[in-house]
Amino acid sequence: MKIPAVGESISSGVVSVWHKKSGEFVNAGDALFTLETDKVSTEITAETSGLLETKVPQGQEVKIGEVVATIDDSKSAPAKAAPGDKKPAATGDGSKASSEPEERSAASQVLSPAVRRIVEEEKVDTSRLSGTGKGGRLTKADVLAAAENRGEVAVPASLVEQKAEVREAPSQEGRVTRRKMSPLRRKIAAQLVMAQHTAAILTTFNECDMTAVQALRTESQEAFTKKYGVKLGFMSFFIKAAVEALKAVPPLNGRIEGEDFIDNHFYDIGVAVGTERGLVVPIVRDADKKSFADLERDIANYATKAREGKLKIEELQGGTFTISNGGVYGSLLSTPILNPPQSGILGMHKIMARPVAVDGKVEVRPMMYLALSYDHRAIDGKEAVTFLIKVKECIEDPKKLPLDF
């Protein structure tokens, strides 16, 4: 088993969790381990059936193409015991051996991949937890709460030997806890620092009146939902507005590559999504050719996949521009960081009612601050301001957008 190529710009990853143990028989298609890169976690499956032998411990960084395990396909699956043969083995003193390992194995099989990753990374003892999910299943909220509320963590001896496991060591006074950053968080940190060091990032601001969009959305919501089976949100309006602005200011849709500048003639818009494991940016392909309903379906689908940890590498690659919505968390204003190698990122924020001057009169309107961070090496201030004003105009007068509902 070699680490597969997961993108042109990705040369390494981290084997964060082994889902199968060395010496265990695996079937073709079984999830063997989770590979974490700077963008996403993805499960690598077995290509054939056989006996697994792991070559690297979990938590180790590996290169693309590196051999991390072998599967002996000459071995066959162990025969299953008949139902009547399922008896506990007797010990030397005549007592029956505990069936706890079997019970734990059965319990681990009902965990979703996302929950299992958290359990194995944080070393949560699931035997002491009661699930709040359907049928008593453990949810991510259950295990995250257990990880945050525990005191000293009881770690099995077999896991202590693994070097890159999460370590929690309270100080003598008990006032601080040292905990190793997760592999994905370390990668995200490195990516953000790289963006700051390689681009001349500058941010310009504006504000937009959301009155017209809110009215149109309220007026169309019932018919839109009934016709398309999905709700009409604000993000689709901003994607459409961003596409119109990118057409007006093409350099913001391009990127610097060495001493060349690449002009993109397509509009693949990244939509930043926050998850428990970190920030990911799935790509809405050919946003200029999609209807509002198509955009809303894509956004809803990506949000669900991101929460469940099921995003694929190819769904996060190749974006030309990014939109980040800090407003969903209550942010009033921020300066977003570029998503390399892109040249621009639009930041949306909280909609807040405040007094503004309208035709010489003071009125209370639902206002949103907008922020555009851009690479000043390729984009001039005039172009950045022009882009942001175009977005503002399209939002304040939605009729300027290609409405199709």
JOZI-V469277 format. One record per backbone hydrogen bond with DSSP energy under -0.5 kcal/mol. NH is the residue of the N-H (numbers start at 1). CO is the residue of the C=O. If there is no record, write none. Layout:
nh;co
NH;CO
NH;CO
This chain:
nh;co
3;66
10;7
11;9
13;62
14;36
15;60
16;14
16;34
17;34
19;17
19;32
20;32
23;52
24;21
26;50
29;46
30;27
32;30
32;44
33;44
34;17
35;33
35;42
36;14
36;34
37;40
42;35
44;33
45;43
46;30
50;26
51;72
52;24
52;50
53;70
55;68
56;68
59;15
60;57
62;13
64;11
65;3
66;63
68;1
68;66
69;1
70;53
72;51
73;71
75;72
85;82
86;83
87;85
91;95
94;91
97;89
103;99
104;100
105;101
106;102
107;103
108;104
109;105
110;106
110;107
111;108
116;112
117;113
118;114
119;115
120;116
121;117
122;118
123;119
124;119
126;124
128;125
129;126
131;136
133;137
136;133
137;134
143;139
144;140
145;141
146;142
147;143
148;144
149;145
150;146
155;153
159;156
160;156
161;157
162;159
164;58
165;162
166;121
169;167
169;178
171;176
174;171
178;169
179;177
180;167
186;182
187;183
188;184
189;185
190;186
191;187
192;188
193;189
194;190
195;191
196;192
197;193
198;194
199;195
201;199
202;374
204;372
206;370
208;368
210;208
210;366
214;210
215;211
216;212
217;213
218;214
219;215
220;216
221;217
224;220
225;221
226;222
227;223
228;224
229;225
233;231
237;234
238;234
239;235
240;236
241;237
242;238
243;239
244;240
245;241
246;242
247;243
248;244
249;245
252;249
253;250
254;251
255;262
257;260
260;257
262;255
263;261
264;262
268;266
269;267
269;284
270;268
270;321
271;282
272;270
272;323
273;280
275;278
278;275
280;273
282;271
283;315
284;269
285;283
287;267
287;284
289;286
290;287
295;291
296;292
297;293
298;294
299;295
300;296
301;297
302;298
303;299
304;300
305;301
306;302
307;303
308;304
309;305
309;306
310;305
311;305
315;312
316;313
317;314
320;268
321;268
322;344
323;270
324;346
326;324
326;348
327;348
328;325
329;326
330;327
331;326
336;334
340;338
342;339
343;254
343;320
345;373
346;322
347;371
348;324
348;346
350;331
352;350
352;367
354;365
356;363
358;356
358;361
361;358
363;356
363;361
365;354
365;363
367;352
367;365
368;208
370;206
371;347
372;204
373;345
373;371
374;202
375;343
376;200
376;374
378;375
379;375
384;380
385;381
386;382
387;383
388;384
389;385
390;386
391;387
392;388
393;389
394;390
395;391
396;392
397;393
398;395
400;397
401;398
403;401
